[in-house]
Amino acid sequence: MMPFIPMGQGPFGKSIRTRTGPSAECARRIKGWTRDLLSLDAGEVVSVTEMRCSEPGCPDIETVIGIPKPGGSWRTLKIAKKLCRVRRSDIALLLR
């Protein structure tokens, strides 16, 4: 299991933790692709999280990308893949 470093409050009221190791590079890559595809500035917030789901009809593991919108709401993209298996084309497909 990868170590986590507490970093504060996240977009959904949960604690943000920074991942270290190979998954950190995957998250950085996904953030970069998302910023590029949405023409966001490098400093704009993009949240990337790998989550487990136990609800019926939900994939076992999914990657969730959160982008803040004006007014305090969030745009959420969900990809039914592990963090390091997400590709730029997966994100582009959701943004069409």
Phi and psi restraints in degrees (range 20) as a CNS / XPLOR table:
assign (resid 1 and name C) (resid 2 and name N)
       (resid 2 and name CA) (resid 2 and name C) 1.0 -78.8 20.0 2
assign (resid 2 and name N) (resid 2 and name CA)
       (resid 2 and name C) (resid 3 and name N) 1.0 142.5 20.0 2
assign (resid 2 and name C) (resid 3 and name N)
       (resid 3 and name CA) (resid 3 and name C) 1.0 -72.6 20.0 2
assign (resid 3 and name N) (resid 3 and name CA)
       (resid 3 and name C) (resid 4 and name N) 1.0 151.8 20.0 2
assign (resid 3 and name C) (resid 4 and name N)
       (resid 4 and name CA) (resid 4 and name C) 1.0 -122.2 20.0 2
assign (resid 4 and name N) (resid 4 and name CA)
       (resid 4 and name C) (resid 5 and name N) 1.0 149.3 20.0 2
assign (resid 4 and name C) (resid 5 and name N)
       (resid 5 and name CA) (resid 5 and name C) 1.0 -119.4 20.0 2
assign (resid 5 and name N) (resid 5 and name CA)
       (resid 5 and name C) (resid 6 and name N) 1.0 119.9 20.0 2
assign (resid 5 and name C) (resid 6 and name N)
       (resid 6 and name CA) (resid 6 and name C) 1.0 -59.4 20.0 2
assign (resid 6 and name N) (resid 6 and name CA)
       (resid 6 and name C) (resid 7 and name N) 1.0 137.9 20.0 2
assign (resid 6 and name C) (resid 7 and name N)
       (resid 7 and name CA) (resid 7 and name C) 1.0 -132.2 20.0 2
assign (resid 7 and name N) (resid 7 and name CA)
       (resid 7 and name C) (resid 8 and name N) 1.0 0.2 20.0 2
assign (resid 7 and name C) (resid 8 and name N)
       (resid 8 and name CA) (resid 8 and name C) 1.0 122.0 20.0 2
assign (resid 8 and name N) (resid 8 and name CA)
       (resid 8 and name C) (resid 9 and name N) 1.0 -155.3 20.0 2
assign (resid 8 and name C) (resid 9 and name N)
       (resid 9 and name CA) (resid 9 and name C) 1.0 -93.4 20.0 2
assign (resid 9 and name N) (resid 9 and name CA)
       (resid 9 and name C) (resid 10 and name N) 1.0 137.8 20.0 2
assign (resid 9 and name C) (resid 10 and name N)
       (resid 10 and name CA) (resid 10 and name C) 1.0 -97.8 20.0 2
assign (resid 10 and name N) (resid 10 and name CA)
       (resid 10 and name C) (resid 11 and name N) 1.0 -176.6 20.0 2
assign (resid 10 and name C) (resid 11 and name N)
       (resid 11 and name CA) (resid 11 and name C) 1.0 -67.2 20.0 2
assign (resid 11 and name N) (resid 11 and name CA)
       (resid 11 and name C) (resid 12 and name N) 1.0 -22.0 20.0 2
assign (resid 11 and name C) (resid 12 and name N)
       (resid 12 and name CA) (resid 12 and name C) 1.0 -111.6 20.0 2
assign (resid 12 and name N) (resid 12 and name CA)
       (resid 12 and name C) (resid 13 and name N) 1.0 25.2 20.0 2
assign (resid 12 and name C) (resid 13 and name N)
       (resid 13 and name CA) (resid 13 and name C) 1.0 76.7 20.0 2
assign (resid 13 and name N) (resid 13 and name CA)
       (resid 13 and name C) (resid 14 and name N) 1.0 9.7 20.0 2
assign (resid 13 and name C) (resid 14 and name N)
       (resid 14 and name CA) (resid 14 and name C) 1.0 -105.1 20.0 2
assign (resid 14 and name N) (resid 14 and name CA)
       (resid 14 and name C) (resid 15 and name N) 1.0 160.3 20.0 2
assign (resid 14 and name C) (resid 15 and name N)
       (resid 15 and name CA) (resid 15 and name C) 1.0 -67.1 20.0 2
assign (resid 15 and name N) (resid 15 and name CA)
       (resid 15 and name C) (resid 16 and name N) 1.0 133.8 20.0 2
assign (resid 15 and name C) (resid 16 and name N)
       (resid 16 and name CA) (resid 16 and name C) 1.0 -85.5 20.0 2
assign (resid 16 and name N) (resid 16 and name CA)
       (resid 16 and name C) (resid 17 and name N) 1.0 136.2 20.0 2
assign (resid 16 and name C) (resid 17 and name N)
       (resid 17 and name CA) (resid 17 and name C) 1.0 -128.8 20.0 2
assign (resid 17 and name N) (resid 17 and name CA)
       (resid 17 and name C) (resid 18 and name N) 1.0 137.6 20.0 2
assign (resid 17 and name C) (resid 18 and name N)
       (resid 18 and name CA) (resid 18 and name C) 1.0 -91.7 20.0 2
assign (resid 18 and name N) (resid 18 and name CA)
       (resid 18 and name C) (resid 19 and name N) 1.0 129.2 20.0 2
assign (resid 18 and name C) (resid 19 and name N)
       (resid 19 and name CA) (resid 19 and name C) 1.0 -89.4 20.0 2
assign (resid 19 and name N) (resid 19 and name CA)
       (resid 19 and name C) (resid 20 and name N) 1.0 144.3 20.0 2
assign (resid 19 and name C) (resid 20 and name N)
       (resid 20 and name CA) (resid 20 and name C) 1.0 -115.2 20.0 2
assign (resid 20 and name N) (resid 20 and name CA)
       (resid 20 and name C) (resid 21 and name N) 1.0 162.1 20.0 2
assign (resid 20 and name C) (resid 21 and name N)
       (resid 21 and name CA) (resid 21 and name C) 1.0 93.5 20.0 2
assign (resid 21 and name N) (resid 21 and name CA)
       (resid 21 and name C) (resid 22 and name N) 1.0 -161.3 20.0 2
assign (resid 21 and name C) (resid 22 and name N)
       (resid 22 and name CA) (resid 22 and name C) 1.0 -59.3 20.0 2
assign (resid 22 and name N) (resid 22 and name CA)
       (resid 22 and name C) (resid 23 and name N) 1.0 -36.1 20.0 2
assign (resid 22 and name C) (resid 23 and name N)
       (resid 23 and name CA) (resid 23 and name C) 1.0 -68.0 20.0 2
assign (resid 23 and name N) (resid 23 and name CA)
       (resid 23 and name C) (resid 24 and name N) 1.0 -25.6 20.0 2
assign (resid 23 and name C) (resid 24 and name N)
       (resid 24 and name CA) (resid 24 and name C) 1.0 -64.3 20.0 2
assign (resid 24 and name N) (resid 24 and name CA)
       (resid 24 and name C) (resid 25 and name N) 1.0 -40.8 20.0 2
assign (resid 24 and name C) (resid 25 and name N)
       (resid 25 and name CA) (resid 25 and name C) 1.0 -65.8 20.0 2
assign (resid 25 and name N) (resid 25 and name CA)
       (resid 25 and name C) (resid 26 and name N) 1.0 -40.1 20.0 2
assign (resid 25 and name C) (resid 26 and name N)
       (resid 26 and name CA) (resid 26 and name C) 1.0 -61.8 20.0 2
assign (resid 26 and name N) (resid 26 and name CA)
       (resid 26 and name C) (resid 27 and name N) 1.0 -44.5 20.0 2
assign (resid 26 and name C) (resid 27 and name N)
       (resid 27 and name CA) (resid 27 and name C) 1.0 -62.8 20.0 2
assign (resid 27 and name N) (resid 27 and name CA)
       (resid 27 and name C) (resid 28 and name N) 1.0 -42.6 20.0 2
assign (resid 27 and name C) (resid 28 and name N)
       (resid 28 and name CA) (resid 28 and name C) 1.0 -61.0 20.0 2
assign (resid 28 and name N) (resid 28 and name CA)
       (resid 28 and name C) (resid 29 and name N) 1.0 -41.5 20.0 2
assign (resid 28 and name C) (resid 29 and name N)
       (resid 29 and name CA) (resid 29 and name C) 1.0 -63.9 20.0 2
assign (resid 29 and name N) (resid 29 and name CA)
       (resid 29 and name C) (resid 30 and name N) 1.0 -45.0 20.0 2
assign (resid 29 and name C) (resid 30 and name N)
       (resid 30 and name CA) (resid 30 and name C) 1.0 -62.9 20.0 2
assign (resid 30 and name N) (resid 30 and name CA)
       (resid 30 and name C) (resid 31 and name N) 1.0 -41.9 20.0 2
assign (resid 30 and name C) (resid 31 and name N)
       (resid 31 and name CA) (resid 31 and name C) 1.0 -61.1 20.0 2
assign (resid 31 and name N) (resid 31 and name CA)
       (resid 31 and name C) (resid 32 and name N) 1.0 -42.8 20.0 2
assign (resid 31 and name C) (resid 32 and name N)
       (resid 32 and name CA) (resid 32 and name C) 1.0 -63.0 20.0 2
assign (resid 32 and name N) (resid 32 and name CA)
       (resid 32 and name C) (resid 33 and name N) 1.0 -45.7 20.0 2
assign (resid 32 and name C) (resid 33 and name N)
       (resid 33 and name CA) (resid 33 and name C) 1.0 -61.1 20.0 2
assign (resid 33 and name N) (resid 33 and name CA)
       (resid 33 and name C) (resid 34 and name N) 1.0 -42.7 20.0 2
assign (resid 33 and name C) (resid 34 and name N)
       (resid 34 and name CA) (resid 34 and name C) 1.0 -64.0 20.0 2
assign (resid 34 and name N) (resid 34 and name CA)
       (resid 34 and name C) (resid 35 and name N) 1.0 -46.1 20.0 2
assign (resid 34 and name C) (resid 35 and name N)
       (resid 35 and name CA) (resid 35 and name C) 1.0 -59.9 20.0 2
assign (resid 35 and name N) (resid 35 and name CA)
       (resid 35 and name C) (resid 36 and name N) 1.0 -43.4 20.0 2
assign (resid 35 and name C) (resid 36 and name N)
       (resid 36 and name CA) (resid 36 and name C) 1.0 -64.2 20.0 2
assign (resid 36 and name N) (resid 36 and name CA)
       (resid 36 and name C) (resid 37 and name N) 1.0 -47.7 20.0 2
assign (resid 36 and name C) (resid 37 and name N)
       (resid 37 and name CA) (resid 37 and name C) 1.0 -66.3 20.0 2
assign (resid 37 and name N) (resid 37 and name CA)
       (resid 37 and name C) (resid 38 and name N) 1.0 -29.0 20.0 2
assign (resid 37 and name C) (resid 38 and name N)
       (resid 38 and name CA) (resid 38 and name C) 1.0 -100.5 20.0 2
assign (resid 38 and name N) (resid 38 and name CA)
       (resid 38 and name C) (resid 39 and name N) 1.0 4.3 20.0 2
assign (resid 38 and name C) (resid 39 and name N)
       (resid 39 and name CA) (resid 39 and name C) 1.0 54.4 20.0 2
assign (resid 39 and name N) (resid 39 and name CA)
       (resid 39 and name C) (resid 40 and name N) 1.0 44.9 20.0 2
assign (resid 39 and name C) (resid 40 and name N)
       (resid 40 and name CA) (resid 40 and name C) 1.0 -90.3 20.0 2
assign (resid 40 and name N) (resid 40 and name CA)
       (resid 40 and name C) (resid 41 and name N) 1.0 152.1 20.0 2
assign (resid 40 and name C) (resid 41 and name N)
       (resid 41 and name CA) (resid 41 and name C) 1.0 -70.6 20.0 2
assign (resid 41 and name N) (resid 41 and name CA)
       (resid 41 and name C) (resid 42 and name N) 1.0 156.1 20.0 2
assign (resid 41 and name C) (resid 42 and name N)
       (resid 42 and name CA) (resid 42 and name C) 1.0 -59.3 20.0 2
assign (resid 42 and name N) (resid 42 and name CA)
       (resid 42 and name C) (resid 43 and name N) 1.0 -28.7 20.0 2
assign (resid 42 and name C) (resid 43 and name N)
       (resid 43 and name CA) (resid 43 and name C) 1.0 -86.3 20.0 2
assign (resid 43 and name N) (resid 43 and name CA)
       (resid 43 and name C) (resid 44 and name N) 1.0 -6.7 20.0 2
assign (resid 43 and name C) (resid 44 and name N)
       (resid 44 and name CA) (resid 44 and name C) 1.0 -74.7 20.0 2
assign (resid 44 and name N) (resid 44 and name CA)
       (resid 44 and name C) (resid 45 and name N) 1.0 143.3 20.0 2
assign (resid 44 and name C) (resid 45 and name N)
       (resid 45 and name CA) (resid 45 and name C) 1.0 -72.0 20.0 2
assign (resid 45 and name N) (resid 45 and name CA)
       (resid 45 and name C) (resid 46 and name N) 1.0 132.0 20.0 2
assign (resid 45 and name C) (resid 46 and name N)
       (resid 46 and name CA) (resid 46 and name C) 1.0 -136.5 20.0 2
assign (resid 46 and name N) (resid 46 and name CA)
       (resid 46 and name C) (resid 47 and name N) 1.0 122.4 20.0 2
assign (resid 46 and name C) (resid 47 and name N)
       (resid 47 and name CA) (resid 47 and name C) 1.0 -102.0 20.0 2
assign (resid 47 and name N) (resid 47 and name CA)
       (resid 47 and name C) (resid 48 and name N) 1.0 132.3 20.0 2
assign (resid 47 and name C) (resid 48 and name N)
       (resid 48 and name CA) (resid 48 and name C) 1.0 -127.8 20.0 2
assign (resid 48 and name N) (resid 48 and name CA)
       (resid 48 and name C) (resid 49 and name N) 1.0 125.3 20.0 2
assign (resid 48 and name C) (resid 49 and name N)
       (resid 49 and name CA) (resid 49 and name C) 1.0 -139.0 20.0 2
assign (resid 49 and name N) (resid 49 and name CA)
       (resid 49 and name C) (resid 50 and name N) 1.0 138.5 20.0 2
assign (resid 49 and name C) (resid 50 and name N)
       (resid 50 and name CA) (resid 50 and name C) 1.0 -96.1 20.0 2
assign (resid 50 and name N) (resid 50 and name CA)
       (resid 50 and name C) (resid 51 and name N) 1.0 127.5 20.0 2
assign (resid 50 and name C) (resid 51 and name N)
       (resid 51 and name CA) (resid 51 and name C) 1.0 -128.0 20.0 2
assign (resid 51 and name N) (resid 51 and name CA)
       (resid 51 and name C) (resid 52 and name N) 1.0 147.6 20.0 2
assign (resid 51 and name C) (resid 52 and name N)
       (resid 52 and name CA) (resid 52 and name C) 1.0 -95.6 20.0 2
assign (resid 52 and name N) (resid 52 and name CA)
       (resid 52 and name C) (resid 53 and name N) 1.0 144.8 20.0 2
assign (resid 52 and name C) (resid 53 and name N)
       (resid 53 and name CA) (resid 53 and name C) 1.0 -130.7 20.0 2
assign (resid 53 and name N) (resid 53 and name CA)
       (resid 53 and name C) (resid 54 and name N) 1.0 133.8 20.0 2
assign (resid 53 and name C) (resid 54 and name N)
       (resid 54 and name CA) (resid 54 and name C) 1.0 -113.8 20.0 2
assign (resid 54 and name N) (resid 54 and name CA)
       (resid 54 and name C) (resid 55 and name N) 1.0 5.5 20.0 2
assign (resid 54 and name C) (resid 55 and name N)
       (resid 55 and name CA) (resid 55 and name C) 1.0 -76.6 20.0 2
assign (resid 55 and name N) (resid 55 and name CA)
       (resid 55 and name C) (resid 56 and name N) 1.0 147.8 20.0 2
assign (resid 55 and name C) (resid 56 and name N)
       (resid 56 and name CA) (resid 56 and name C) 1.0 -58.7 20.0 2
assign (resid 56 and name N) (resid 56 and name CA)
       (resid 56 and name C) (resid 57 and name N) 1.0 136.6 20.0 2
assign (resid 56 and name C) (resid 57 and name N)
       (resid 57 and name CA) (resid 57 and name C) 1.0 81.2 20.0 2
assign (resid 57 and name N) (resid 57 and name CA)
       (resid 57 and name C) (resid 58 and name N) 1.0 -3.4 20.0 2
assign (resid 57 and name C) (resid 58 and name N)
       (resid 58 and name CA) (resid 58 and name C) 1.0 -95.0 20.0 2
assign (resid 58 and name N) (resid 58 and name CA)
       (resid 58 and name C) (resid 59 and name N) 1.0 139.9 20.0 2
assign (resid 58 and name C) (resid 59 and name N)
       (resid 59 and name CA) (resid 59 and name C) 1.0 -64.1 20.0 2
assign (resid 59 and name N) (resid 59 and name CA)
       (resid 59 and name C) (resid 60 and name N) 1.0 152.3 20.0 2
assign (resid 59 and name C) (resid 60 and name N)
       (resid 60 and name CA) (resid 60 and name C) 1.0 -56.8 20.0 2
assign (resid 60 and name N) (resid 60 and name CA)
       (resid 60 and name C) (resid 61 and name N) 1.0 -43.6 20.0 2
assign (resid 60 and name C) (resid 61 and name N)
       (resid 61 and name CA) (resid 61 and name C) 1.0 -134.1 20.0 2
assign (resid 61 and name N) (resid 61 and name CA)
       (resid 61 and name C) (resid 62 and name N) 1.0 137.3 20.0 2
assign (resid 61 and name C) (resid 62 and name N)
       (resid 62 and name CA) (resid 62 and name C) 1.0 -141.5 20.0 2
assign (resid 62 and name N) (resid 62 and name CA)
       (resid 62 and name C) (resid 63 and name N) 1.0 154.9 20.0 2
assign (resid 62 and name C) (resid 63 and name N)
       (resid 63 and name CA) (resid 63 and name C) 1.0 -101.4 20.0 2
assign (resid 63 and name N) (resid 63 and name CA)
       (resid 63 and name C) (resid 64 and name N) 1.0 129.2 20.0 2
assign (resid 63 and name C) (resid 64 and name N)
       (resid 64 and name CA) (resid 64 and name C) 1.0 -114.5 20.0 2
assign (resid 64 and name N) (resid 64 and name CA)
       (resid 64 and name C) (resid 65 and name N) 1.0 126.8 20.0 2
assign (resid 64 and name C) (resid 65 and name N)
       (resid 65 and name CA) (resid 65 and name C) 1.0 -110.6 20.0 2
assign (resid 65 and name N) (resid 65 and name CA)
       (resid 65 and name C) (resid 66 and name N) 1.0 124.9 20.0 2
assign (resid 65 and name C) (resid 66 and name N)
       (resid 66 and name CA) (resid 66 and name C) 1.0 -115.1 20.0 2
assign (resid 66 and name N) (resid 66 and name CA)
       (resid 66 and name C) (resid 67 and name N) 1.0 131.7 20.0 2
assign (resid 66 and name C) (resid 67 and name N)
       (resid 67 and name CA) (resid 67 and name C) 1.0 -126.5 20.0 2
assign (resid 67 and name N) (resid 67 and name CA)
       (resid 67 and name C) (resid 68 and name N) 1.0 120.4 20.0 2
assign (resid 67 and name C) (resid 68 and name N)
       (resid 68 and name CA) (resid 68 and name C) 1.0 -66.7 20.0 2
assign (resid 68 and name N) (resid 68 and name CA)
       (resid 68 and name C) (resid 69 and name N) 1.0 143.7 20.0 2
assign (resid 68 and name C) (resid 69 and name N)
       (resid 69 and name CA) (resid 69 and name C) 1.0 -115.4 20.0 2
assign (resid 69 and name N) (resid 69 and name CA)
       (resid 69 and name C) (resid 70 and name N) 1.0 157.6 20.0 2
assign (resid 69 and name C) (resid 70 and name N)
       (resid 70 and name CA) (resid 70 and name C) 1.0 -55.8 20.0 2
assign (resid 70 and name N) (resid 70 and name CA)
       (resid 70 and name C) (resid 71 and name N) 1.0 143.0 20.0 2
assign (resid 70 and name C) (resid 71 and name N)
       (resid 71 and name CA) (resid 71 and name C) 1.0 94.2 20.0 2
assign (resid 71 and name N) (resid 71 and name CA)
       (resid 71 and name C) (resid 72 and name N) 1.0 0.7 20.0 2
assign (resid 71 and name C) (resid 72 and name N)
       (resid 72 and name CA) (resid 72 and name C) 1.0 93.1 20.0 2
assign (resid 72 and name N) (resid 72 and name CA)
       (resid 72 and name C) (resid 73 and name N) 1.0 -1.8 20.0 2
assign (resid 72 and name C) (resid 73 and name N)
       (resid 73 and name CA) (resid 73 and name C) 1.0 -89.7 20.0 2
assign (resid 73 and name N) (resid 73 and name CA)
       (resid 73 and name C) (resid 74 and name N) 1.0 171.8 20.0 2
assign (resid 73 and name C) (resid 74 and name N)
       (resid 74 and name CA) (resid 74 and name C) 1.0 -127.5 20.0 2
assign (resid 74 and name N) (resid 74 and name CA)
       (resid 74 and name C) (resid 75 and name N) 1.0 140.5 20.0 2
assign (resid 74 and name C) (resid 75 and name N)
       (resid 75 and name CA) (resid 75 and name C) 1.0 -89.0 20.0 2
assign (resid 75 and name N) (resid 75 and name CA)
       (resid 75 and name C) (resid 76 and name N) 1.0 129.4 20.0 2
assign (resid 75 and name C) (resid 76 and name N)
       (resid 76 and name CA) (resid 76 and name C) 1.0 -121.1 20.0 2
assign (resid 76 and name N) (resid 76 and name CA)
       (resid 76 and name C) (resid 77 and name N) 1.0 128.5 20.0 2
assign (resid 76 and name C) (resid 77 and name N)
       (resid 77 and name CA) (resid 77 and name C) 1.0 -113.1 20.0 2
assign (resid 77 and name N) (resid 77 and name CA)
       (resid 77 and name C) (resid 78 and name N) 1.0 129.5 20.0 2
assign (resid 77 and name C) (resid 78 and name N)
       (resid 78 and name CA) (resid 78 and name C) 1.0 -118.2 20.0 2
assign (resid 78 and name N) (resid 78 and name CA)
       (resid 78 and name C) (resid 79 and name N) 1.0 129.6 20.0 2
assign (resid 78 and name C) (resid 79 and name N)
       (resid 79 and name CA) (resid 79 and name C) 1.0 -123.8 20.0 2
assign (resid 79 and name N) (resid 79 and name CA)
       (resid 79 and name C) (resid 80 and name N) 1.0 124.1 20.0 2
assign (resid 79 and name C) (resid 80 and name N)
       (resid 80 and name CA) (resid 80 and name C) 1.0 -79.7 20.0 2
assign (resid 80 and name N) (resid 80 and name CA)
       (resid 80 and name C) (resid 81 and name N) 1.0 60.4 20.0 2
assign (resid 80 and name C) (resid 81 and name N)
       (resid 81 and name CA) (resid 81 and name C) 1.0 -146.6 20.0 2
assign (resid 81 and name N) (resid 81 and name CA)
       (resid 81 and name C) (resid 82 and name N) 1.0 157.0 20.0 2
assign (resid 81 and name C) (resid 82 and name N)
       (resid 82 and name CA) (resid 82 and name C) 1.0 -65.1 20.0 2
assign (resid 82 and name N) (resid 82 and name CA)
       (resid 82 and name C) (resid 83 and name N) 1.0 153.1 20.0 2
assign (resid 82 and name C) (resid 83 and name N)
       (resid 83 and name CA) (resid 83 and name C) 1.0 -46.5 20.0 2
assign (resid 83 and name N) (resid 83 and name CA)
       (resid 83 and name C) (resid 84 and name N) 1.0 -50.9 20.0 2
assign (resid 83 and name C) (resid 84 and name N)
       (resid 84 and name CA) (resid 84 and name C) 1.0 -79.9 20.0 2
assign (resid 84 and name N) (resid 84 and name CA)
       (resid 84 and name C) (resid 85 and name N) 1.0 -0.6 20.0 2
assign (resid 84 and name C) (resid 85 and name N)
       (resid 85 and name CA) (resid 85 and name C) 1.0 -101.2 20.0 2
assign (resid 85 and name N) (resid 85 and name CA)
       (resid 85 and name C) (resid 86 and name N) 1.0 -6.7 20.0 2
assign (resid 85 and name C) (resid 86 and name N)
       (resid 86 and name CA) (resid 86 and name C) 1.0 -70.7 20.0 2
assign (resid 86 and name N) (resid 86 and name CA)
       (resid 86 and name C) (resid 87 and name N) 1.0 137.2 20.0 2
assign (resid 86 and name C) (resid 87 and name N)
       (resid 87 and name CA) (resid 87 and name C) 1.0 -118.5 20.0 2
assign (resid 87 and name N) (resid 87 and name CA)
       (resid 87 and name C) (resid 88 and name N) 1.0 160.1 20.0 2
assign (resid 87 and name C) (resid 88 and name N)
       (resid 88 and name CA) (resid 88 and name C) 1.0 -53.8 20.0 2
assign (resid 88 and name N) (resid 88 and name CA)
       (resid 88 and name C) (resid 89 and name N) 1.0 -40.6 20.0 2
assign (resid 88 and name C) (resid 89 and name N)
       (resid 89 and name CA) (resid 89 and name C) 1.0 -63.1 20.0 2
assign (resid 89 and name N) (resid 89 and name CA)
       (resid 89 and name C) (resid 90 and name N) 1.0 -30.5 20.0 2
assign (resid 89 and name C) (resid 90 and name N)
       (resid 90 and name CA) (resid 90 and name C) 1.0 -63.1 20.0 2
assign (resid 90 and name N) (resid 90 and name CA)
       (resid 90 and name C) (resid 91 and name N) 1.0 -43.3 20.0 2
assign (resid 90 and name C) (resid 91 and name N)
       (resid 91 and name CA) (resid 91 and name C) 1.0 -69.6 20.0 2
assign (resid 91 and name N) (resid 91 and name CA)
       (resid 91 and name C) (resid 92 and name N) 1.0 -44.6 20.0 2
assign (resid 91 and name C) (resid 92 and name N)
       (resid 92 and name CA) (resid 92 and name C) 1.0 -59.0 20.0 2
assign (resid 92 and name N) (resid 92 and name CA)
       (resid 92 and name C) (resid 93 and name N) 1.0 -39.3 20.0 2
assign (resid 92 and name C) (resid 93 and name N)
       (resid 93 and name CA) (resid 93 and name C) 1.0 -61.2 20.0 2
assign (resid 93 and name N) (resid 93 and name CA)
       (resid 93 and name C) (resid 94 and name N) 1.0 -40.7 20.0 2
assign (resid 93 and name C) (resid 94 and name N)
       (resid 94 and name CA) (resid 94 and name C) 1.0 -70.8 20.0 2
assign (resid 94 and name N) (resid 94 and name CA)
       (resid 94 and name C) (resid 95 and name N) 1.0 -23.4 20.0 2
assign (resid 94 and name C) (resid 95 and name N)
       (resid 95 and name CA) (resid 95 and name C) 1.0 -92.7 20.0 2
assign (resid 95 and name N) (resid 95 and name CA)
       (resid 95 and name C) (resid 96 and name N) 1.0 -1.9 20.0 2
